[in-house]
Amino acid sequence: MYINEKQVDGMSILKKFGWKLVCIRRPGLGHALTVLKNSQEKSVGVLGEDGILRLTTDLKIRQAS
């Protein structure tokens, strides 16, 4: 509901390579930020509205307690 068709397609491909959805942030009325994590590589990325994953080292994710 919060992500577009290109992001859904991108996620279905990325799941095959170990990527999992962490969260979808919707700040105010802005665009949703879709965050994925690859537990095998300990990598984090943002899935763009174009369905392309962009790796980032600047993103901080809170750990569940």
C-alpha positions as a printed Julia matrix, in Angstrom:
65×3 Matrix{Float64}:
  0.0     0.0    0.0
  2.89    2.4    0.75
  5.25    1.38  -2.05
  4.81    1.6   -5.8
  4.87   -1.14  -8.45
  8.55   -0.64  -9.31
  9.5    -1.03  -5.64
  7.41   -4.2   -5.35
  9.16   -5.64  -8.41
 12.56   -4.63  -7.02
 11.82   -6.21  -3.66
 10.77   -9.5   -5.24
 14.15   -9.7   -7.01
 16.18   -8.55  -3.99
 14.55  -11.15  -1.7
 16.26  -13.84  -3.78
 19.61  -12.35  -2.75
 18.9   -12.21   1.0
 17.45   -8.69   1.29
 14.6    -8.16   3.76
 12.32   -5.23   4.45
 13.29   -3.43   7.67
 10.8    -0.56   7.64
  8.9     1.98   5.6
  9.13    5.52   6.96
  6.61    8.12   5.91
  7.68   11.48   7.32
  4.69   13.82   7.18
  3.29   14.13   3.68
  6.64   13.33   2.03
  7.6    10.25   0.05
  7.99    6.93   1.82
 11.52    5.76   2.6
 11.81    1.98   2.15
 14.74    0.47   4.07
 16.11   -3.01   3.33
 18.82   -5.04   5.07
 20.95   -7.94   3.91
 21.75  -10.01   6.99
 24.39  -12.07   5.15
 26.48   -9.04   4.26
 25.34   -6.76   7.11
 24.45   -4.17   4.45
 21.65   -1.59   4.59
 20.07    0.15   1.63
 17.21    2.38   0.57
 14.89    1.13  -2.16
 14.2     4.11  -4.41
 10.89    4.89  -6.08
 12.5     3.63  -9.29
 12.93    0.15  -7.72
 16.72    0.46  -7.48
 18.5    -0.34  -4.21
 21.05    2.21  -3.07
 23.47    1.06  -0.38
 24.21    3.46   2.44
 26.49    3.6    5.45
 24.87    6.72   6.92
 21.58    5.11   7.92
 21.17    4.25  11.6
 18.66    1.57  12.57
 17.5     1.05  16.14
 17.84   -2.48  17.42
 14.81   -4.13  19.02
 15.29   -4.7   22.72
